[in-house]
C-alpha cells in the first residue's frame, strides 16, 4: 500500500517525527521554500517543548509569519498521525493574509472582538478577482468558542469562517494557539485570507438523532457541566440511555453515543468529554438549563467520510488539497473500530492536511465530532456554496 498521494500544487507540506524541537523544525522546513511562502500553518503534537519550538521557528522561518496550534493528532501526507510536526506553506502567488490575536478569552470581550475584527477586515485591501475566507484557531479548553465564532460570523457576514479548537491528545489539560512564533493559552487566532483559488467549505458528521430525547434540568453553562438530565444525576441517566453501567462510561462510549441539538432544522453534536466523580457530565460545546437534546445514532463512518470528501468544482475537478479540522473523538472511534488505516488511505487519496481538534467551527457554530474543512481547487477564483 502506498504511503502518500501525489503532492498538491498550491500548498507545500513539511513534516518531522523528531521529538526534539530544533530538529523537528529543521526537518519540516527542509522541503519548503521560504522566498515563495506567504505564511505557514503549524500543527504541533503533544510532548514538544513549546518554548524551544517557538525559538526554533523564529530562527528557521526567516520572518515568514507562522500560525497554528497544539493538536490532538495530525493529518499528514500519510493520513492520521499523533507525533508529527506538520508545517503547511501557503504560497505568495495564491494567498494573502492578515491576522488578529484575541487574548485573553476569559471573560470574552465581545464588543472589543467585534470592533477589532471589523476594523481589520475593512483595512485588509481587497485584491480584484480574489475571494476571502476566515480561519479561526482557539484554545480548546477556553470554553469560549461558541460565543467567539458567533461574534466573528456576525461581523464577517460576507465571509465564510472555518476553524478548529487546539488540542493536547486526550489529556484536556493545556492547549495553545500559535501566533507569530509565540504560543498563547486562553487565546484565539483569526486569519483573514484572500486567495485566487476556487474553494468550497465542508462540514459533515455521521450521526442521526434517535427518538430518545432528554432535557437538561441542571447545568453550569459557563463550565459546560451538566449536573442533571431528566431530573436525575446526569451520568446515571446518560448511562441508562446508552445501556451501560456508570462505572463503564469511557471516552469510547461518549464518542459512539453523542448528544445532539437541533439548530435551523439541522442536528449538531454536543460531545461529552468525561464524567466527574459527582456524576456530572462535562461537555465540549455549549449547554444550558432547559436544553432539549437527542441521543445520537451513528451511521457507517467510512461511507460518510468518502461521501463528505467527494467534492468537485463546477468544472468537475477534484480538490488540489483539503485543509481539514477533524474532531479527536472521531479519530478515537475510528481507532476503536480499527479503521485508522482505511481512513488514512482516504485522506491520502483526497490530499487532506490538518489536525485533530477539541471542537470545530463552521457556519457560525461551534460543534463536535464533525469534520470541517476547506477544499481548494484551481486558480480560477470561483467559490462554490
SEMIKOL-852574 format. One line per field, with one value per residue (C-alpha): x, y, z; residue number from 0. Coordinates in nm, 4 decimals, always signed. Layout:
SEMIKOL-852574
x <- [X:...]
y <- [Y:...]
z <- [Z:...]
seq <- [NUM:...]
//
This chain:
SEMIKOL-852574
x <- [+0.0000:+0.1422:+0.2065:+0.1486:-0.0512:+0.0843:+0.1778:-0.0631:+0.0283:-0.0931:+0.0456:+0.3815:+0.3988:+0.6753:+0.6725:+0.9033:+0.8556:+1.1513:+1.0831:+1.3495:+1.2033:+1.5022:+1.5494:+1.1755:+1.1605:+1.4756:+1.3472:+0.9977:+1.1415:+1.3791:+1.1377:+0.9841:+1.0921:+1.0579:+1.1045:+0.7853:+0.5852:+0.3258:+0.2641:+0.2969:+0.0427:+0.1944:+0.0124:+0.2096:+0.1969:+0.1707:+0.5013:+0.7094:+0.8835:+0.6823:+0.9351:+1.2084:+0.9777:+0.8885:+1.2579:+1.3346:+1.0531:+1.1758:+1.5286:+1.4408:+1.1448:+1.3201:+1.0461:+0.7654:+0.4655:+0.3727:+0.0261:-0.1392:-0.1921:-0.1216:-0.3175:-0.4767:-0.3321:-0.2196:-0.3319:-0.0209:+0.0651:+0.0448:-0.3008:-0.3574:-0.0519:-0.0011:+0.3656:+0.4297:+0.5085:+0.3172:+0.4001:+0.1890:+0.3432:+0.0909:+0.2489:+0.2562:+0.1287:-0.2091:-0.2626:-0.2647:-0.3385:-0.3937:-0.4101:-0.5626:-0.4818:-0.7574:-0.6164:-0.7458:-1.0745:-1.1963:-1.4038:-1.4822:-1.4723:-1.7425:-1.7510:-1.3735:-1.3578:-1.6263:-1.4610:-1.1122:-1.2387:-1.4399:-1.1512:-0.9055:-1.1426:-1.2109:-0.8382:-0.7487:-0.7270:-0.9311:-0.7432:-0.9600:-1.0913:-0.9717:-1.2024:-1.1968:-1.2383:-1.1551:-0.9719:-1.0016:-0.7904:-0.8975:-0.7740:-0.9688:-1.0100:-1.1219:-1.4912:-1.5483:-1.5587:-1.9385:-1.9562:-1.6387:-1.7464:-2.0908:-1.9368:-1.6890:-1.9523:-2.1841:-1.9102:-1.7761:-2.1224:-1.9979:-1.7017:-1.7186:-1.5270:-1.3869:-1.1770:-1.0780:-1.0036:-0.6498:-0.5939:-0.3397:-0.4056:-0.6833:-0.5323:-0.7661:-0.5012:-0.3333:-0.3954:-0.2253:-0.2590:+0.0468:+0.0764:+0.3975:+0.6207:+0.4669:+0.2296:-0.0690:-0.3183:-0.6687:-0.6446:-0.7781:-0.6351:-0.8278:-0.6698:-0.8312:-0.7298:-0.7536:-0.6937:-0.7239:-0.8033:-1.1554:-1.2669:-1.5589:-1.6411:-1.7020:-1.8786:-2.0204:-2.0605:-2.2022:-2.4813:-2.8598:-3.0942:-3.2857:-3.6292:-3.4680:-3.4880:-3.3724:-3.3938:-3.1007:-3.2543:-2.9474:-2.6306:-2.3424:-2.3255:-2.0027:-1.8166:-2.0151:-2.1106:-2.4428:-2.5482:-2.8952:-3.0678:-3.4431:-3.4183:-3.1675:-2.7893:-2.6520:-2.4028:-2.6529:-2.9261:-2.6886:-2.5581:-2.9168:-2.9946:-2.6936:-2.7333:-2.4190:-2.3169:-2.1951:-1.8564:-1.8211:-1.8541:-1.5425:-1.4208:-1.5204:-1.8776:-1.9039:-1.7604:-2.0069:-2.3138:-2.3091:-2.5860:-2.7318:-2.9012:-3.1204:-3.0447:-3.2195:-3.3564:-3.0083:-2.8637:-2.5194:-2.3156:-2.2539:-1.9814:-1.9149:-1.5516:-1.5846:-1.7941:-1.6967:-1.6804:-2.0096:-2.1829:-2.1862:-2.1071:-1.8507:-1.9339:-1.7119:-1.9678:-2.2422:-2.5138:-2.7780:-3.0690:-3.3792:-3.1909:-3.3603:-3.1167:-3.1404:-2.9216:-2.7324:-2.7074:-2.4043:-2.4112:-2.1326:-1.8337:-1.6347:-1.9252:-1.9987:-1.6287:-1.5958:-1.9201:-1.8261:-1.4857:-1.6112:-1.6428:-1.5680:-1.5718:-1.8015:-1.5600:-1.5707:-1.2182:-1.1314:-0.9590:-0.5887:-0.5891:-0.8250:-0.7415:-0.9133:-1.0234:-1.1243:-1.2569:-1.0354:-1.3447:-1.3963:-1.0386:-1.0962:-1.3983:-1.2086:-0.9180:-1.1562:-1.3119:-0.9649:-1.0357:-0.7347:-0.5621:-0.8693:-0.9352:-0.5709:-0.5926:-0.8948:-0.7160:-0.4111:-0.6203:-0.8040:-0.4842:-0.6245:-0.3895:-0.4758:-0.5232:-0.7473:-0.9387:-1.1243:-1.4095:-1.4873:-1.6240:-1.8434:-2.1469:-2.1309:-2.1455:-1.9071:-1.9650:-1.8046:-1.7403:-1.7502:-1.5108:-1.4851:-1.2623:-1.1887:-1.1334:-0.9089:-0.9280:-0.7558:-0.6538:-0.9686:-1.1215:-1.4516:-1.6132:-1.8737:-2.1557]
y <- [+0.0000:+0.3396:+0.5829:+0.9065:+1.0513:+1.2972:+1.6278:+1.9213:+2.2122:+2.5019:+2.4239:+2.2864:+2.0276:+1.9756:+1.7036:+1.5811:+1.2985:+1.4047:+1.4629:+1.7350:+2.0762:+2.2183:+1.9029:+1.8840:+2.2387:+2.1947:+1.8698:+2.0030:+2.3168:+2.1219:+2.0898:+2.4373:+2.7459:+3.0494:+3.3052:+3.1755:+3.1447:+3.3940:+3.2249:+2.8904:+2.6889:+2.4680:+2.1837:+2.0695:+1.7239:+1.6587:+1.6416:+1.9121:+2.1780:+2.4735:+2.7388:+2.5533:+2.5014:+2.8715:+2.9651:+2.7163:+2.8504:+3.2045:+3.1036:+2.8994:+3.0721:+3.3892:+3.6275:+3.4380:+3.4512:+3.1231:+3.0469:+2.7369:+2.5466:+2.2405:+1.9411:+1.6152:+1.4491:+1.5458:+1.4661:+1.4460:+1.3011:+0.9602:+1.0234:+1.0078:+1.0633:+1.1532:+1.2589:+1.4622:+1.8304:+1.9415:+2.2642:+2.3876:+2.6616:+2.8779:+3.0432:+3.4151:+3.3523:+3.2363:+3.3701:+3.6912:+3.7045:+3.9267:+3.8051:+3.9045:+3.7535:+3.7693:+3.7351:+3.6709:+3.4968:+3.4773:+3.6840:+3.7096:+4.0781:+4.0569:+4.4287:+4.4502:+4.1387:+4.2732:+4.6156:+4.4814:+4.2282:+4.4819:+4.7282:+4.4652:+4.3340:+4.6867:+4.7630:+4.4344:+4.5653:+4.3521:+4.2170:+4.2300:+3.8877:+3.7197:+3.5662:+3.5772:+3.3355:+3.3249:+3.0605:+3.0533:+2.8593:+2.8759:+2.7432:+2.4186:+2.4459:+2.8102:+2.7140:+3.0326:+2.9022:+2.9144:+3.2876:+3.3603:+3.2006:+3.3587:+3.7036:+3.6587:+3.5282:+3.8188:+4.0704:+3.8797:+3.8126:+3.8125:+3.5836:+3.2102:+3.1198:+2.7746:+2.6520:+2.4138:+2.4165:+2.3364:+2.0006:+1.8136:+1.4495:+1.3453:+1.4962:+1.8001:+1.9885:+2.2618:+2.3773:+2.6629:+2.8725:+2.9881:+3.3442:+3.4853:+3.2270:+3.2574:+3.0155:+3.1533:+2.9989:+3.1387:+3.2924:+3.2648:+3.3492:+3.4749:+3.4629:+3.6616:+3.5038:+3.6086:+3.3575:+3.3348:+2.9656:+2.8371:+2.6833:+2.5042:+2.4621:+2.1163:+2.0071:+1.6635:+1.4063:+1.0526:+1.0785:+1.0893:+1.1763:+0.8937:+0.9200:+0.9257:+1.2911:+1.4379:+1.7716:+1.9324:+2.0097:+2.1472:+2.2802:+2.5244:+2.6794:+2.8687:+2.5470:+2.3309:+2.0986:+1.9142:+1.8006:+1.6641:+1.5123:+1.4494:+1.5354:+1.2555:+1.2681:+1.3297:+1.0442:+0.7932:+0.8987:+0.9011:+0.5544:+0.4277:+0.5699:+0.4076:+0.0803:+0.0603:+0.0984:+0.4377:+0.2901:+0.1708:+0.5194:+0.5964:+0.8120:+0.5298:+0.5231:+0.9013:+0.9043:+0.6476:+0.7814:+1.1613:+1.4039:+1.6156:+1.9552:+2.0922:+2.4285:+2.5567:+2.2058:+2.0522:+1.8436:+1.9089:+1.7069:+1.8277:+1.5852:+1.4644:+1.4628:+1.2865:+1.2188:+1.3733:+1.1942:+1.3630:+1.2124:+1.5360:+1.5282:+1.7630:+1.8795:+2.0212:+2.2707:+2.4971:+2.3574:+2.5249:+2.4598:+2.3531:+2.2483:+1.9613:+1.7075:+1.3791:+1.0753:+1.0231:+0.7035:+0.6508:+0.5793:+0.3935:+0.6203:+0.5179:+0.5783:+0.9221:+1.0133:+0.9200:+1.0961:+1.4088:+1.4399:+1.3611:+1.7192:+1.8795:+2.2283:+2.3478:+2.2087:+1.8670:+1.8886:+1.7311:+1.9482:+2.0212:+1.9825:+1.9966:+2.1791:+1.9672:+2.0081:+1.6641:+1.6078:+1.3883:+1.1928:+1.0866:+0.9637:+0.7819:+0.5980:+0.5176:+0.3728:+0.1726:+0.0206:-0.0490:+0.1695:+0.4041:+0.2531:+0.2855:+0.6437:+0.7373:+0.5921:+0.8115:+1.1180:+1.0420:+0.9992:+1.3273:+1.5134:+1.6148:+1.8002:+1.9366:+1.8323:+1.6632:+1.9152:+1.9608:+2.1157:+2.2595:+2.5917:+2.6230:+2.8287:+3.0408:+2.7417:+2.5529:+2.1777:+1.8411:+1.5044:+1.6747:+1.7041:+2.0673:+2.1717:+2.3873:+2.2233:+2.4339:+2.3925:+2.5581:+2.9212:+3.0499:+3.2369:+3.0502:+2.9889:+2.7172:+2.7414]
z <- [+0.0000:-0.0942:+0.1917:+0.0013:-0.2868:-0.5476:-0.3838:-0.4154:-0.6420:-0.4264:-0.0812:+0.0306:+0.3085:+0.5638:+0.8309:+1.1054:+1.3550:+1.5716:+1.9410:+1.9562:+1.8765:+1.6891:+1.4838:+1.4117:+1.2769:+1.0691:+0.9178:+0.8498:+0.6851:+0.4601:+0.1666:+0.1960:+0.0003:+0.2241:-0.0542:-0.2157:+0.1095:+0.2324:+0.5679:+0.7451:+0.9407:+1.2129:+1.3875:+1.6902:+1.8508:+2.2226:+2.4091:+2.2398:+2.4479:+2.3213:+2.4226:+2.2343:+1.9374:+1.9251:+1.9330:+1.6563:+1.4390:+1.4950:+1.3969:+1.0872:+0.9215:+0.8073:+0.9136:+0.7399:+0.9781:+1.1456:+1.2832:+1.4209:+1.7442:+1.9501:+1.8274:+1.9354:+1.6264:+1.2799:+0.9255:+0.7088:+0.3706:+0.5441:+0.6895:+1.0656:+1.2866:+1.6533:+1.6828:+1.3678:+1.3471:+1.0374:+0.8519:+0.5598:+0.3460:+0.1599:-0.1476:-0.2190:-0.5701:-0.4410:-0.0877:+0.1153:+0.4888:+0.7892:+1.1489:+1.4816:+1.8214:+2.0830:+2.4341:+2.6943:+2.6101:+2.9708:+3.0089:+2.6389:+2.5285:+2.2606:+2.1775:+2.1505:+1.9321:+1.7003:+1.6748:+1.6074:+1.3544:+1.1581:+1.1559:+1.0346:+0.7676:+0.6417:+0.6246:+0.4524:+0.0951:-0.1404:-0.4424:-0.7539:-0.8508:-0.5300:-0.2703:+0.1086:+0.3942:+0.7624:+0.9655:+1.3425:+1.5929:+1.9582:+2.2909:+2.3099:+2.6870:+2.6942:+2.6726:+2.4749:+2.1185:+2.0902:+2.1629:+1.9693:+1.6410:+1.6696:+1.7143:+1.4295:+1.1891:+1.2668:+1.1862:+0.8841:+0.7444:+0.3838:+0.4558:+0.5415:+0.8584:+0.9346:+1.2219:+1.4939:+1.8646:+1.9780:+2.1486:+2.3594:+2.2820:+2.5204:+2.8359:+2.8434:+3.0443:+2.8348:+2.4787:+2.2951:+1.9810:+1.7881:+1.6615:+1.5134:+1.6819:+2.0286:+2.2000:+2.3941:+2.6360:+2.6805:+2.3346:+1.9827:+1.6437:+1.3415:+0.9969:+0.7177:+0.3877:+0.0259:-0.2495:-0.6245:-0.5840:-0.6025:-0.2744:-0.1120:+0.2555:+0.4018:+0.7171:+0.7995:+1.0749:+1.0847:+1.3409:+1.3205:+1.6090:+1.7735:+1.9338:+2.2793:+2.3801:+2.7106:+2.8893:+3.0704:+3.4082:+3.5889:+3.4342:+3.4657:+3.1170:+3.1855:+3.2699:+3.0227:+3.3088:+3.3210:+3.6686:+3.5930:+3.2892:+3.3137:+3.6844:+3.7550:+3.8069:+3.4585:+3.4333:+3.5709:+3.3287:+3.0327:+3.1236:+3.1435:+2.7995:+2.6318:+2.8239:+3.0359:+3.3996:+3.5209:+3.6066:+3.2456:+3.0941:+2.8909:+2.6015:+2.3645:+2.4990:+2.4734:+2.1198:+1.9900:+2.1756:+2.1489:+2.2326:+1.9501:+1.9434:+1.6661:+1.5034:+1.1902:+1.1198:+1.1339:+1.4152:+1.5616:+1.8079:+2.1636:+2.2665:+2.6219:+2.7306:+3.0666:+3.3771:+3.7096:+4.0434:+4.1356:+3.8281:+3.6291:+3.2564:+3.1049:+2.7512:+2.4766:+2.3456:+2.4767:+2.7026:+2.9197:+3.1532:+2.9638:+2.6516:+2.4690:+2.3282:+2.1407:+2.1755:+1.8503:+1.6498:+1.4293:+1.0586:+0.8784:+0.9311:+0.6219:+0.3859:+0.5302:+0.5159:+0.1498:+0.0606:+0.2560:+0.0894:-0.2620:-0.3815:-0.7155:-0.8625:-1.1407:-1.3983:-1.2346:-1.0930:-0.7599:-0.4973:-0.5188:-0.1388:+0.1581:+0.4803:+0.7446:+1.1070:+1.2330:+1.5860:+1.8050:+1.9128:+1.5512:+1.5497:+1.8782:+1.7358:+1.4165:+1.6157:+1.8360:+1.5230:+1.3764:+1.0752:+1.1025:+0.8010:+0.5808:+0.6893:+0.6344:+0.2839:+0.2082:+0.3453:+0.1304:-0.1834:-0.1208:-0.0149:+0.3247:+0.5612:+0.9042:+1.2636:+1.5189:+1.7243:+2.0523:+1.8517:+1.5094:+1.3851:+1.0765:+0.9677:+1.2815:+1.5161:+1.7410:+1.7203:+1.7969:+1.6285:+1.2916:+1.0001:+0.8904:+0.6051:+0.3039:-0.0342:-0.2608:-0.6374:-0.9337:-0.9620:-1.1296:-0.8373:-0.8289:-0.4895:-0.4512:-0.1932]
seq <- [0:1:2:3:4:5:6:7:8:9:10:11:12:13:14:15:16:17:18:19:20:21:22:23:24:25:26:27:28:29:30:31:32:33:34:35:36:37:38:39:40:41:42:43:44:45:46:47:48:49:50:51:52:53:54:55:56:57:58:59:60:61:62:63:64:65:66:67:68:69:70:71:72:73:74:75:76:77:78:79:80:81:82:83:84:85:86:87:88:89:90:91:92:93:94:95:96:97:98:99:100:101:102:103:104:105:106:107:108:109:110:111:112:113:114:115:116:117:118:119:120:121:122:123:124:125:126:127:128:129:130:131:132:133:134:135:136:137:138:139:140:141:142:143:144:145:146:147:148:149:150:151:152:153:154:155:156:157:158:159:160:161:162:163:164:165:166:167:168:169:170:171:172:173:174:175:176:177:178:179:180:181:182:183:184:185:186:187:188:189:190:191:192:193:194:195:196:197:198:199:200:201:202:203:204:205:206:207:208:209:210:211:212:213:214:215:216:217:218:219:220:221:222:223:224:225:226:227:228:229:230:231:232:233:234:235:236:237:238:239:240:241:242:243:244:245:246:247:248:249:250:251:252:253:254:255:256:257:258:259:260:261:262:263:264:265:266:267:268:269:270:271:272:273:274:275:276:277:278:279:280:281:282:283:284:285:286:287:288:289:290:291:292:293:294:295:296:297:298:299:300:301:302:303:304:305:306:307:308:309:310:311:312:313:314:315:316:317:318:319:320:321:322:323:324:325:326:327:328:329:330:331:332:333:334:335:336:337:338:339:340:341:342:343:344:345:346:347:348:349:350:351:352:353:354:355:356:357:358:359:360:361:362:363:364:365:366:367:368:369:370:371:372:373:374:375:376:377:378:379:380:381:382:383:384]
//
